[in-house]
Amino acid sequence: MSQHVLLAASETLAVSETTEHRPLIISLFAAFVIATLFITVWAGRQTKSAADFYAGGRQFTGFQNGLAISGDYMSAASFLGIAGAIALFGYDGFLYSIGFLVAWLVALLLVAEPLRNSGRFTMGDVLAYRMRQRPVRTAAGASTIVVSIFYLLAQMAGAGVLVSLLLGITSESGKIGIVALVGVLMIVYVTIGGMKGTTWVQMVKAVLLIGGTLLITFLVLLKFNFNISDLLGSAAEKSGAGKAFLEPGLKYGVTDTTKLDFISLGIALVLGTAGLPHILIRFYTVPTAKAARKSVNWAIGIIGAFYLMTIALGFGAAALISPEEIKESNPAGNTAAPLLALHIGGVDSAAGAILLAVISAVAFATILAVVAGLTLASSSSFAHDIYANVIRKGKATEKEEVRAARWATVLIGIVSIALGALARDLNVAGLVALAFAVAASANLPTILYSLFWKRFTTQGALWSIYGGLASSVILVLFSPVVSGKETSMFPGVDFHWFPLENPGLISIPLGFLLGWLGTILSKEEPDKAKYAELEVRSLTGTGAH
């Protein structure tokens, strides 16, 4: 194994420092993977029908689904990305946590119950209810797959840096191999376990994540005698930015462009959750709309508690580890939380190695659970919306539909591996914010118009989905995220012309505008009887699946 120093020897973690404890680290890591594979195989044996594969048989309680939603939502962006963003940018990094949490109010008040009552397996079921089936389902399927792949990029990037740190892998080919390993495990989880296996893995992961975060939070606060002021003061001092570290503006207030970028980020985070496909399909796993509402309430409580603890993770890392050390390990700060665990336990001690292993295993659990949910959402949409209802025109059997979903899982996994290898040095919280922007631009306008606007037509839905999708993706491709900066996906070239890192400020209003404009200009008469039926179903649950 290479003894290449991961971080500068005088102040950082070197591979050799954890070599003697590496068998213990690998054993703990492998134990989790084996346990989740066992759960997946067990759940796979109970998956008999399309309803089992797509919705877990609708057998989960509000609490169970709330726990699973938490596991699905608290991704690598939450655990690795936000901790890194806070460690490097202080107050501005914590803004991610606020945006991610506030977003659940939109999901709770506008989407959760009506969606559960109106659909069967996917977002496309709701959109196609009172519109032309084939074009709307095609658009919904395309949007779901694109959003899921953007989100998958973040998880793959997180997995690459995390396992590379854990195993001491420094070569680029080795890191790409780790991304491929995550992709293979993801494919296995979804093809074998379906929604039942994915949900149980997400519940286990949520418990582990909250437990691991609680442990590190307690140890960080213990180190500062439970004095938050001392913790924040030490973080500000060690960051090199002084008081500015604890005030707005370190990242988003430097120029007018960064101020606009923050507004764009905030809009994307607050509106994006209610349009994320892997969150939306979770509402179909409970038996009633009341259970869907309860699951969101549980999720808000669990997720809120976790994001409060990210203060200790991020500022603890800033107080105990130098910013140079964090950036040397990963330029985007994605390894701040595992490095914090190592430093809290002692860099040269078995306790440090165990803490590093436990926190890394929890982070890896986070990644696997989320990628499984994302892949299931996109493969389900392809199989149910595009294959069964567009290609086969509703004549596919349940067996054929599930088989198509499994093949789609393999293809999506391969694409995610390829793109994840390119995105491995980007901040995972930033990557997830892009997925939120695409979801809020393409999915949310169409969902809200379908549920609450009587005049909404098929043309309006198509303009909204394709317009929001195209504008957000194009703006991302020509933004600093892809080229023009040292931290870009392609740092050696510069073809960006859009100045903002998040397209939400432009693409989200455009998605709503195009949905309205397409409807106003449409010659199609909306089906008022179908809308009345949808309204009754969405609000009362009458006739819901």
Kinemage of the C-alpha trace (Angstrom):
@kinemage 1
@onewidth
@group {chain A} dominant
@subgroup {mainchain}
@vectorlist {calphas} color= white
{ca met a 1} P 0.000 0.000 0.000
{ca ser a 2} L 1.308 3.414 -0.892
{ca gln a 3} L 2.820 5.431 1.955
{ca his a 4} L 2.243 8.695 0.123
{ca val a 5} L 1.409 11.387 2.646
{ca leu a 6} L -2.201 12.520 2.311
{ca leu a 7} L -1.580 15.743 4.165
{ca ala a 8} L 1.509 17.785 5.028
{ca ala a 9} L 3.501 15.793 7.588
{ca ser a 10} L 3.871 18.529 10.153
{ca glu a 11} L 0.173 19.195 10.544
{ca thr a 12} L -1.861 16.513 8.843
{ca leu a 13} L -2.910 12.918 8.708
{ca ala a 14} L -0.563 10.606 6.846
{ca val a 15} L -1.471 7.235 5.501
{ca ser a 16} L 1.167 5.571 7.668
{ca glu a 17} L -0.457 6.904 10.829
{ca thr a 18} L -3.518 4.716 10.373
{ca thr a 19} L -1.835 1.763 8.693
{ca glu a 20} L -1.503 -0.279 11.896
{ca his a 21} L -5.231 0.163 12.550
{ca arg a 22} L -6.337 -0.402 8.965
{ca pro a 23} L -7.458 -4.047 9.483
{ca leu a 24} L -9.835 -2.807 12.208
{ca ile a 25} L -11.097 -0.006 9.973
{ca ile a 26} L -11.702 -2.343 7.029
{ca ser a 27} L -13.423 -4.908 9.281
{ca leu a 28} L -15.906 -2.366 10.656
{ca phe a 29} L -16.484 -1.048 7.167
{ca ala a 30} L -17.068 -4.509 5.706
{ca ala a 31} L -19.431 -5.429 8.563
{ca phe a 32} L -21.803 -2.655 7.583
{ca val a 33} L -21.778 -3.550 3.884
{ca ile a 34} L -22.482 -7.220 4.698
{ca ala a 35} L -25.298 -6.282 7.095
{ca thr a 36} L -27.019 -4.060 4.526
{ca leu a 37} L -26.636 -6.695 1.820
{ca phe a 38} L -28.299 -9.200 4.176
{ca ile a 39} L -31.207 -6.780 4.711
{ca thr a 40} L -31.484 -6.292 0.962
{ca val a 41} L -31.613 -10.024 0.214
{ca trp a 42} L -34.157 -10.558 3.021
{ca ala a 43} L -36.388 -7.785 1.666
{ca gly a 44} L -35.918 -8.994 -1.906
{ca arg a 45} L -37.499 -12.324 -1.029
{ca gln a 46} L -40.657 -10.474 0.012
{ca thr a 47} L -40.859 -8.470 -3.210
{ca lys a 48} L -43.511 -10.249 -5.257
{ca ser a 49} L -45.347 -7.548 -7.230
{ca ala a 50} L -44.835 -4.164 -8.869
{ca ala a 51} L -46.395 -2.494 -5.797
{ca asp a 52} L -43.779 -4.235 -3.637
{ca phe a 53} L -40.904 -3.173 -5.908
{ca tyr a 54} L -42.039 0.435 -6.401
{ca ala a 55} L -43.797 1.224 -3.100
{ca gly a 56} L -42.800 -1.480 -0.607
{ca gly a 57} L -46.362 -2.825 -0.653
{ca arg a 58} L -47.516 0.456 1.011
{ca gln a 59} L -46.936 -1.252 4.353
{ca phe a 60} L -44.699 1.220 6.195
{ca thr a 61} L -45.970 3.313 9.110
{ca gly a 62} L -45.654 7.084 9.359
{ca phe a 63} L -42.732 6.776 11.770
{ca gln a 64} L -40.937 4.160 9.668
{ca asn a 65} L -41.361 6.230 6.526
{ca gly a 66} L -40.296 9.391 8.363
{ca leu a 67} L -37.133 7.605 9.453
{ca ala a 68} L -36.568 6.379 5.885
{ca ile a 69} L -37.187 9.873 4.458
{ca ser a 70} L -34.593 11.189 6.909
{ca gly a 71} L -32.178 8.518 5.760
{ca asp a 72} L -32.915 9.349 2.138
{ca tyr a 73} L -32.591 13.106 2.640
{ca met a 74} L -29.556 13.319 4.939
{ca ser a 75} L -27.165 12.497 2.162
{ca ala a 76} L -23.440 12.930 1.660
{ca ala a 77} L -24.253 16.613 1.129
{ca ser a 78} L -25.574 16.842 4.676
{ca phe a 79} L -22.927 14.844 6.480
{ca leu a 80} L -19.808 15.502 4.416
{ca gly a 81} L -20.575 18.553 2.298
{ca ile a 82} L -22.173 20.808 4.909
{ca ala a 83} L -19.578 19.940 7.559
{ca gly a 84} L -16.868 20.823 5.026
{ca ala a 85} L -18.605 24.017 3.941
{ca ile a 86} L -18.926 25.200 7.553
{ca ala a 87} L -15.320 24.238 8.310
{ca leu a 88} L -14.070 26.334 5.388
{ca phe a 89} L -16.607 29.185 5.214
{ca gly a 90} L -18.157 29.369 8.688
{ca tyr a 91} L -21.537 31.096 8.791
{ca asp a 92} L -22.019 30.952 5.024
{ca gly a 93} L -21.497 27.190 5.077
{ca phe a 94} L -24.227 26.781 7.694
{ca leu a 95} L -26.716 28.441 5.336
{ca tyr a 96} L -26.937 25.109 3.505
{ca ser a 97} L -28.401 23.518 6.646
{ca ile a 98} L -31.051 26.216 6.982
{ca gly a 99} L -32.118 25.907 3.351
{ca phe a 100} L -32.314 22.118 3.427
{ca leu a 101} L -34.514 22.181 6.561
{ca val a 102} L -36.886 25.026 5.641
{ca ala a 103} L -37.591 23.232 2.353
{ca trp a 104} L -39.625 20.609 4.210
{ca leu a 105} L -42.354 23.137 4.999
{ca val a 106} L -43.082 23.402 1.271
{ca ala a 107} L -43.188 19.613 0.964
{ca leu a 108} L -45.437 19.263 4.022
{ca leu a 109} L -47.923 22.011 3.218
{ca leu a 110} L -48.237 21.676 -0.555
{ca val a 111} L -47.131 18.267 -1.786
{ca ala a 112} L -47.093 15.306 0.644
{ca glu a 113} L -50.802 14.509 1.093
{ca pro a 114} L -52.121 15.517 -2.365
{ca leu a 115} L -49.355 13.543 -4.073
{ca arg a 116} L -49.989 10.424 -1.952
{ca asn a 117} L -53.701 10.570 -2.762
{ca ser a 118} L -53.329 11.347 -6.468
{ca gly a 119} L -50.577 9.033 -7.684
{ca arg a 120} L -49.758 5.357 -7.737
{ca phe a 121} L -45.994 4.881 -8.052
{ca thr a 122} L -44.360 7.935 -9.661
{ca met a 123} L -44.671 11.683 -10.210
{ca gly a 124} L -45.777 10.891 -13.762
{ca asp a 125} L -48.964 9.250 -12.416
{ca val a 126} L -50.094 12.584 -10.978
{ca leu a 127} L -49.178 14.663 -14.032
{ca ala a 128} L -50.806 12.254 -16.496
{ca tyr a 129} L -54.050 11.935 -14.543
{ca arg a 130} L -55.881 14.698 -16.428
{ca met a 131} L -53.555 15.178 -19.409
{ca arg a 132} L -52.371 13.250 -22.451
{ca gln a 133} L -50.561 10.216 -21.085
{ca arg a 134} L -47.677 9.582 -23.455
{ca pro a 135} L -46.087 13.053 -23.847
{ca val a 136} L -46.477 13.941 -20.170
{ca arg a 137} L -45.134 10.618 -18.908
{ca thr a 138} L -42.168 10.871 -21.286
{ca ala a 139} L -41.355 14.335 -19.966
{ca ala a 140} L -41.800 13.262 -16.322
{ca gly a 141} L -39.546 10.243 -16.851
{ca ala a 142} L -36.827 12.304 -18.532
{ca ser a 143} L -36.898 14.913 -15.766
{ca thr a 144} L -36.787 12.276 -13.016
{ca ile a 145} L -33.754 10.582 -14.543
{ca val a 146} L -31.825 13.851 -15.062
{ca val a 147} L -32.501 15.104 -11.502
{ca ser a 148} L -31.557 11.724 -10.048
{ca ile a 149} L -28.273 11.626 -11.971
{ca phe a 150} L -27.337 15.130 -10.758
{ca tyr a 151} L -27.995 14.007 -7.190
{ca leu a 152} L -26.112 10.751 -7.747
{ca leu a 153} L -23.032 12.749 -8.809
{ca ala a 154} L -22.805 14.197 -5.311
{ca gln a 155} L -23.068 10.812 -3.615
{ca met a 156} L -20.450 9.275 -5.900
{ca ala a 157} L -18.091 12.187 -5.283
{ca gly a 158} L -18.556 11.791 -1.537
{ca ala a 159} L -17.930 8.053 -1.689
{ca gly a 160} L -14.727 8.489 -3.652
{ca val a 161} L -13.064 10.889 -1.230
{ca leu a 162} L -14.369 9.120 1.866
{ca val a 163} L -13.194 5.599 1.094
{ca ser a 164} L -9.943 6.897 -0.390
{ca leu a 165} L -9.177 8.608 2.926
{ca leu a 166} L -10.196 5.535 4.896
{ca leu a 167} L -8.120 3.046 2.923
{ca gly a 168} L -5.208 5.356 2.163
{ca ile a 169} L -5.810 5.365 -1.584
{ca thr a 170} L -4.101 8.329 -3.242
{ca ser a 171} L -4.003 7.378 -6.920
{ca glu a 172} L -6.660 8.755 -9.260
{ca ser a 173} L -7.349 5.290 -10.664
{ca gly a 174} L -7.894 4.001 -7.133
{ca lys a 175} L -10.433 6.745 -6.400
{ca ile a 176} L -12.278 5.991 -9.629
{ca gly a 177} L -12.333 2.329 -8.585
{ca ile a 178} L -14.040 3.319 -5.319
{ca val a 179} L -16.711 5.225 -7.256
{ca ala a 180} L -17.258 2.114 -9.385
{ca leu a 181} L -17.598 -0.037 -6.256
{ca val a 182} L -20.342 2.225 -4.896
{ca gly a 183} L -22.119 2.040 -8.230
{ca val a 184} L -22.040 -1.761 -8.232
{ca leu a 185} L -23.380 -1.959 -4.662
{ca met a 186} L -26.112 0.518 -5.597
{ca ile a 187} L -27.186 -1.663 -8.516
{ca val a 188} L -27.259 -4.758 -6.297
{ca tyr a 189} L -29.367 -3.056 -3.608
{ca val a 190} L -32.038 -1.834 -6.011
{ca thr a 191} L -32.274 -4.833 -8.345
{ca ile a 192} L -32.544 -7.302 -5.459
{ca gly a 193} L -34.306 -5.365 -2.703
{ca gly a 194} L -36.560 -2.908 -4.521
{ca met a 195} L -38.358 -0.353 -2.346
{ca lys a 196} L -38.611 -2.696 0.658
{ca gly a 197} L -34.891 -3.331 0.812
{ca thr a 198} L -34.062 0.310 0.101
{ca thr a 199} L -36.414 1.540 2.829
{ca trp a 200} L -35.002 -0.753 5.513
{ca val a 201} L -31.438 0.213 4.564
{ca gln a 202} L -32.448 3.884 4.799
{ca met a 203} L -33.970 3.373 8.261
{ca val a 204} L -30.846 1.621 9.535
{ca lys a 205} L -28.689 4.331 8.017
{ca ala a 206} L -30.742 7.119 9.647
{ca val a 207} L -30.278 5.563 13.085
{ca leu a 208} L -26.535 5.123 12.497
{ca leu a 209} L -26.133 8.671 11.170
{ca ile a 210} L -27.953 10.294 14.085
{ca gly a 211} L -26.052 8.083 16.548
{ca gly a 212} L -22.659 8.837 14.989
{ca thr a 213} L -23.359 12.552 14.769
{ca leu a 214} L -24.543 12.631 18.389
{ca leu a 215} L -21.312 10.942 19.481
{ca ile a 216} L -19.039 13.383 17.635
{ca thr a 217} L -21.143 16.357 18.775
{ca phe a 218} L -20.848 15.229 22.398
{ca leu a 219} L -17.070 14.719 22.126
{ca val a 220} L -16.546 18.100 20.446
{ca leu a 221} L -18.604 19.921 23.080
{ca leu a 222} L -16.833 17.965 25.826
{ca lys a 223} L -13.485 19.185 24.478
{ca phe a 224} L -14.715 22.774 24.877
{ca asn a 225} L -16.438 22.128 28.236
{ca phe a 226} L -19.839 22.483 26.555
{ca asn a 227} L -19.138 26.163 25.958
{ca ile a 228} L -20.452 27.018 22.480
{ca ser a 229} L -18.841 30.456 22.641
{ca asp a 230} L -15.380 28.934 23.148
{ca leu a 231} L -15.989 26.524 20.272
{ca leu a 232} L -17.004 29.300 17.874
{ca gly a 233} L -14.182 31.557 19.049
{ca ser a 234} L -11.569 28.837 18.508
{ca ala a 235} L -13.002 28.074 15.080
{ca ala a 236} L -12.864 31.737 14.054
{ca glu a 237} L -9.293 32.091 15.314
{ca lys a 238} L -7.947 28.959 13.627
{ca ser a 239} L -9.763 29.660 10.356
{ca gly a 240} L -7.547 32.686 9.725
{ca ala a 241} L -10.594 34.823 8.924
{ca gly a 242} L -11.233 36.038 12.474
{ca lys a 243} L -14.683 37.462 13.235
{ca ala a 244} L -15.606 37.321 9.544
{ca phe a 245} L -15.789 33.521 9.921
{ca leu a 246} L -18.853 33.910 12.149
{ca glu a 247} L -20.568 36.560 10.033
{ca pro a 248} L -22.330 36.490 6.656
{ca gly a 249} L -20.265 37.221 3.580
{ca leu a 250} L -17.153 35.063 3.713
{ca lys a 251} L -18.265 33.101 0.657
{ca tyr a 252} L -21.443 34.747 -0.621
{ca gly a 253} L -20.817 38.418 0.156
{ca val a 254} L -17.474 39.030 -1.515
{ca thr a 255} L -18.915 40.349 -4.783
{ca asp a 256} L -22.311 41.149 -6.277
{ca thr a 257} L -22.112 37.862 -8.171
{ca thr a 258} L -21.674 35.810 -5.013
{ca lys a 259} L -24.595 37.656 -3.391
{ca leu a 260} L -26.791 36.680 -6.329
{ca asp a 261} L -25.392 33.150 -6.094
{ca phe a 262} L -26.594 32.951 -2.506
{ca ile a 263} L -30.111 34.069 -3.466
{ca ser a 264} L -30.065 31.476 -6.245
{ca leu a 265} L -28.878 28.789 -3.838
{ca gly a 266} L -31.526 29.692 -1.255
{ca ile a 267} L -34.387 29.529 -3.768
{ca ala a 268} L -33.146 26.183 -5.079
{ca leu a 269} L -32.821 24.642 -1.610
{ca val a 270} L -36.199 25.842 -0.318
{ca leu a 271} L -38.191 24.827 -3.404
{ca gly a 272} L -36.162 21.849 -4.589
{ca thr a 273} L -37.114 19.263 -1.942
{ca ala a 274} L -40.764 19.174 -3.018
{ca gly a 275} L -39.640 18.248 -6.546
{ca leu a 276} L -37.019 15.590 -5.780
{ca pro a 277} L -38.122 12.264 -7.309
{ca his a 278} L -36.576 10.035 -4.623
{ca ile a 279} L -38.415 12.022 -1.923
{ca leu a 280} L -41.714 12.098 -3.815
{ca ile a 281} L -41.882 8.320 -4.270
{ca arg a 282} L -41.481 7.849 -0.511
{ca phe a 283} L -45.017 9.209 -0.022
{ca tyr a 284} L -46.368 6.164 -1.880
{ca thr a 285} L -44.917 3.675 0.626
{ca val a 286} L -47.479 4.478 3.340
{ca pro a 287} L -51.107 3.290 3.352
{ca thr a 288} L -52.843 6.683 3.758
{ca ala a 289} L -52.350 10.416 3.289
{ca lys a 290} L -52.511 10.845 7.074
{ca ala a 291} L -49.502 8.531 7.370
{ca ala a 292} L -47.740 10.567 4.649
{ca arg a 293} L -48.255 13.727 6.707
{ca lys a 294} L -47.032 11.996 9.853
{ca ser a 295} L -43.950 10.745 8.053
{ca val a 296} L -43.063 14.299 6.983
{ca asn a 297} L -43.557 15.552 10.558
{ca trp a 298} L -41.197 12.842 11.858
{ca ala a 299} L -38.718 13.647 9.096
{ca ile a 300} L -38.723 17.366 9.965
{ca gly a 301} L -37.960 16.579 13.622
{ca ile a 302} L -35.166 14.122 12.866
{ca ile a 303} L -33.605 16.201 10.099
{ca gly a 304} L -33.852 19.392 12.175
{ca ala a 305} L -32.011 17.771 15.085
{ca phe a 306} L -29.305 16.553 12.718
{ca tyr a 307} L -28.756 19.946 11.098
{ca leu a 308} L -28.386 21.554 14.513
{ca met a 309} L -25.564 19.119 15.185
{ca thr a 310} L -23.795 20.104 11.969
{ca ile a 311} L -22.801 23.258 13.887
{ca ala a 312} L -20.621 21.086 16.129
{ca leu a 313} L -19.305 19.063 13.169
{ca gly a 314} L -18.357 22.040 10.998
{ca phe a 315} L -17.163 24.495 13.603
{ca gly a 316} L -15.499 21.650 15.541
{ca ala a 317} L -13.485 20.758 12.434
{ca ala a 318} L -12.573 24.431 11.950
{ca ala a 319} L -11.480 24.729 15.596
{ca leu a 320} L -9.372 21.566 15.708
{ca ile a 321} L -8.018 21.247 12.160
{ca ser a 322} L -6.387 23.918 10.042
{ca pro a 323} L -8.134 24.920 6.781
{ca glu a 324} L -4.963 23.974 4.864
{ca glu a 325} L -5.148 20.451 6.266
{ca ile a 326} L -8.804 20.082 5.291
{ca lys a 327} L -8.198 21.422 1.773
{ca glu a 328} L -5.121 19.230 1.330
{ca ser a 329} L -7.198 16.160 2.055
{ca asn a 330} L -9.996 17.318 -0.247
{ca pro a 331} L -10.161 20.777 -1.893
{ca ala a 332} L -13.915 21.033 -1.353
{ca gly a 333} L -13.744 20.079 2.347
{ca asn a 334} L -15.663 16.815 2.000
{ca thr a 335} L -13.412 14.961 4.472
{ca ala a 336} L -13.781 17.471 7.339
{ca ala a 337} L -16.143 15.233 9.382
{ca pro a 338} L -13.998 12.046 9.165
{ca leu a 339} L -10.846 14.074 9.913
{ca leu a 340} L -12.623 15.596 12.922
{ca ala a 341} L -13.435 12.102 14.205
{ca leu a 342} L -9.785 11.105 13.865
{ca his a 343} L -8.524 14.204 15.679
{ca ile a 344} L -11.103 13.926 18.465
{ca gly a 345} L -10.078 10.329 19.165
{ca gly a 346} L -6.349 10.938 18.708
{ca val a 347} L -4.462 10.758 15.428
{ca asp a 348} L -2.049 8.031 16.557
{ca ser a 349} L -4.431 6.104 18.811
{ca ala a 350} L -6.711 3.117 18.364
{ca ala a 351} L -9.593 5.306 19.606
{ca gly a 352} L -8.972 7.722 16.745
{ca ala a 353} L -8.862 4.886 14.225
{ca ile a 354} L -12.104 3.407 15.595
{ca leu a 355} L -13.880 6.782 15.518
{ca leu a 356} L -12.646 7.362 11.968
{ca ala a 357} L -13.900 3.914 10.951
{ca val a 358} L -17.283 4.360 12.622
{ca ile a 359} L -17.913 7.828 11.167
{ca ser a 360} L -16.674 6.763 7.737
{ca ala a 361} L -18.892 3.673 7.839
{ca val a 362} L -21.842 5.897 8.788
{ca ala a 363} L -21.018 8.267 5.924
{ca phe a 364} L -20.704 5.324 3.542
{ca ala a 365} L -24.055 4.031 4.823
{ca thr a 366} L -25.468 7.467 4.078
{ca ile a 367} L -24.186 7.342 0.523
{ca leu a 368} L -25.373 3.794 -0.190
{ca ala a 369} L -28.868 4.444 1.168
{ca val a 370} L -29.291 7.642 -0.823
{ca val a 371} L -27.929 6.284 -4.097
{ca ala a 372} L -30.254 3.293 -3.746
{ca gly a 373} L -33.237 5.617 -3.307
{ca leu a 374} L -32.207 7.795 -6.235
{ca thr a 375} L -31.607 4.869 -8.534
{ca leu a 376} L -34.928 3.313 -7.556
{ca ala a 377} L -36.752 6.590 -8.314
{ca ser a 378} L -35.210 6.960 -11.766
{ca ser a 379} L -35.475 3.288 -12.757
{ca ser a 380} L -39.099 3.161 -11.527
{ca ser a 381} L -39.966 6.224 -13.578
{ca phe a 382} L -38.362 4.731 -16.674
{ca ala a 383} L -40.096 1.372 -16.245
{ca his a 384} L -43.523 2.645 -15.132
{ca asp a 385} L -43.822 5.890 -17.107
{ca ile a 386} L -41.740 5.388 -20.243
{ca tyr a 387} L -41.596 1.611 -20.790
{ca ala a 388} L -45.005 0.482 -19.536
{ca asn a 389} L -47.161 3.477 -20.496
{ca val a 390} L -45.342 5.022 -23.474
{ca ile a 391} L -43.459 2.229 -25.244
{ca arg a 392} L -45.877 -0.605 -24.368
{ca lys a 393} L -48.940 1.693 -24.198
{ca gly a 394} L -50.155 0.232 -20.921
{ca lys a 395} L -49.980 -3.392 -22.086
{ca ala a 396} L -46.877 -4.475 -20.137
{ca thr a 397} L -47.346 -7.041 -17.387
{ca glu a 398} L -46.112 -6.338 -13.839
{ca lys a 399} L -43.311 -8.857 -14.347
{ca glu a 400} L -42.148 -7.138 -17.536
{ca glu a 401} L -42.341 -3.734 -15.845
{ca val a 402} L -40.196 -4.800 -12.887
{ca arg a 403} L -37.690 -6.457 -15.243
{ca ala a 404} L -37.423 -3.169 -17.190
{ca ala a 405} L -36.827 -1.309 -13.918
{ca arg a 406} L -33.960 -3.648 -13.035
{ca trp a 407} L -32.298 -3.202 -16.434
{ca ala a 408} L -32.751 0.562 -16.129
{ca thr a 409} L -31.008 0.385 -12.734
{ca val a 410} L -27.944 -1.162 -14.381
{ca leu a 411} L -27.786 1.508 -17.105
{ca ile a 412} L -28.290 4.397 -14.687
{ca gly a 413} L -25.624 2.908 -12.425
{ca ile a 414} L -23.106 2.834 -15.278
{ca val a 415} L -23.826 6.470 -16.237
{ca ser a 416} L -23.529 7.545 -12.583
{ca ile a 417} L -20.172 5.815 -12.196
{ca ala a 418} L -18.784 7.575 -15.273
{ca leu a 419} L -20.008 11.039 -14.236
{ca gly a 420} L -19.178 10.509 -10.550
{ca ala a 421} L -15.550 9.835 -11.460
{ca leu a 422} L -15.386 13.298 -13.074
{ca ala a 423} L -17.071 15.062 -10.126
{ca arg a 424} L -15.025 13.517 -7.300
{ca asp a 425} L -13.246 16.782 -6.330
{ca leu a 426} L -16.360 18.995 -6.165
{ca asn a 427} L -18.114 19.879 -2.902
{ca val a 428} L -20.987 17.443 -2.518
{ca ala a 429} L -23.288 20.031 -0.927
{ca gly a 430} L -22.819 22.239 -3.976
{ca leu a 431} L -23.552 19.361 -6.332
{ca val a 432} L -26.735 18.479 -4.460
{ca ala a 433} L -27.814 22.123 -4.641
{ca leu a 434} L -27.644 21.794 -8.441
{ca ala a 435} L -29.980 18.786 -8.280
{ca phe a 436} L -32.358 20.840 -6.127
{ca ala a 437} L -32.298 23.629 -8.727
{ca val a 438} L -33.135 21.233 -11.570
{ca ala a 439} L -35.938 19.626 -9.508
{ca ala a 440} L -37.419 23.006 -8.555
{ca ser a 441} L -37.209 24.225 -12.170
{ca ala a 442} L -38.674 21.198 -13.960
{ca asn a 443} L -40.776 19.202 -11.479
{ca leu a 444} L -42.226 21.518 -8.846
{ca pro a 445} L -44.020 23.986 -11.182
{ca thr a 446} L -45.725 21.138 -13.036
{ca ile a 447} L -46.758 19.335 -9.826
{ca leu a 448} L -48.257 22.484 -8.273
{ca tyr a 449} L -50.024 23.545 -11.465
{ca ser a 450} L -51.435 20.033 -11.933
{ca leu a 451} L -52.777 19.853 -8.389
{ca phe a 452} L -54.082 23.399 -7.975
{ca trp a 453} L -54.728 25.058 -11.372
{ca lys a 454} L -57.900 24.066 -13.215
{ca arg a 455} L -56.816 25.536 -16.571
{ca phe a 456} L -53.443 23.750 -16.716
{ca thr a 457} L -52.968 21.805 -19.965
{ca thr a 458} L -50.663 19.216 -21.474
{ca gln a 459} L -48.786 21.903 -23.421
{ca gly a 460} L -48.234 23.866 -20.224
{ca ala a 461} L -46.861 20.753 -18.503
{ca leu a 462} L -44.477 20.004 -21.385
{ca trp a 463} L -43.236 23.593 -21.618
{ca ser a 464} L -42.696 23.716 -17.872
{ca ile a 465} L -40.841 20.394 -17.592
{ca tyr a 466} L -38.694 20.662 -20.709
{ca gly a 467} L -38.124 24.407 -20.353
{ca gly a 468} L -37.153 24.189 -16.694
{ca leu a 469} L -35.018 21.122 -17.331
{ca ala a 470} L -33.219 22.527 -20.371
{ca ser a 471} L -32.567 25.967 -18.880
{ca ser a 472} L -31.193 24.611 -15.596
{ca val a 473} L -28.981 21.981 -17.230
{ca ile a 474} L -27.628 24.391 -19.875
{ca leu a 475} L -26.852 27.036 -17.265
{ca val a 476} L -25.036 24.449 -15.129
{ca leu a 477} L -22.990 23.240 -18.121
{ca phe a 478} L -21.811 26.783 -18.823
{ca ser a 479} L -21.290 27.762 -15.188
{ca pro a 480} L -18.113 27.808 -13.037
{ca val a 481} L -19.147 24.400 -11.664
{ca val a 482} L -18.076 22.741 -14.930
{ca ser a 483} L -15.206 24.969 -16.146
{ca gly a 484} L -13.210 28.127 -15.482
{ca lys a 485} L -12.066 27.578 -11.868
{ca glu a 486} L -9.551 25.380 -10.072
{ca thr a 487} L -12.429 23.629 -8.287
{ca ser a 488} L -14.449 23.065 -11.491
{ca met a 489} L -15.221 19.649 -12.930
{ca phe a 490} L -12.863 20.468 -15.833
{ca pro a 491} L -10.343 22.888 -14.277
{ca gly a 492} L -8.032 23.009 -17.280
{ca val a 493} L -10.509 24.657 -19.645
{ca asp a 494} L -12.821 27.650 -19.510
{ca phe a 495} L -16.016 27.801 -21.554
{ca his a 496} L -18.325 29.231 -18.873
{ca trp a 497} L -20.376 32.354 -19.572
{ca phe a 498} L -23.022 32.059 -16.838
{ca pro a 499} L -21.500 33.649 -13.709
{ca leu a 500} L -23.538 31.909 -10.994
{ca glu a 501} L -22.742 28.448 -9.612
{ca asn a 502} L -26.436 27.674 -9.081
{ca pro a 503} L -28.961 28.319 -11.877
{ca gly a 504} L -32.052 28.499 -9.636
{ca leu a 505} L -32.444 32.282 -9.759
{ca ile a 506} L -33.069 32.082 -13.524
{ca ser a 507} L -34.356 28.554 -14.199
{ca ile a 508} L -36.958 28.236 -11.400
{ca pro a 509} L -38.990 31.366 -12.277
{ca leu a 510} L -38.611 30.359 -15.944
{ca gly a 511} L -40.098 26.917 -15.218
{ca phe a 512} L -43.164 28.510 -13.583
{ca leu a 513} L -43.449 31.137 -16.340
{ca leu a 514} L -43.270 28.567 -19.155
{ca gly a 515} L -45.946 26.414 -17.487
{ca trp a 516} L -48.259 29.436 -17.344
{ca leu a 517} L -47.388 30.657 -20.844
{ca gly a 518} L -47.767 27.211 -22.432
{ca thr a 519} L -51.207 26.876 -20.887
{ca ile a 520} L -52.362 30.358 -21.876
{ca leu a 521} L -51.235 29.833 -25.504
{ca ser a 522} L -52.631 26.308 -25.710
{ca lys a 523} L -55.679 25.652 -27.879
{ca glu a 524} L -56.428 22.547 -25.839
{ca glu a 525} L -59.484 22.640 -23.602
{ca pro a 526} L -58.638 21.390 -20.094
{ca asp a 527} L -60.656 18.412 -18.853
{ca lys a 528} L -62.636 20.099 -16.046
{ca ala a 529} L -64.321 16.863 -14.985
{ca lys a 530} L -60.952 15.161 -14.569
{ca tyr a 531} L -59.634 18.122 -12.580
{ca ala a 532} L -62.670 18.003 -10.275
{ca glu a 533} L -62.065 14.300 -9.737
{ca leu a 534} L -58.354 14.909 -9.092
{ca glu a 535} L -59.164 17.730 -6.649
{ca val a 536} L -61.508 15.535 -4.620
{ca arg a 537} L -59.024 12.658 -4.624
{ca ser a 538} L -56.016 14.816 -3.697
{ca leu a 539} L -57.786 16.557 -0.808
{ca thr a 540} L -59.868 13.696 0.614
{ca gly a 541} L -58.118 10.510 -0.454
{ca thr a 542} L -61.296 9.123 -2.061
{ca gly a 543} L -60.264 6.597 -4.705
{ca ala a 544} L -56.582 6.748 -3.740
{ca his a 545} L -54.447 3.650 -4.225
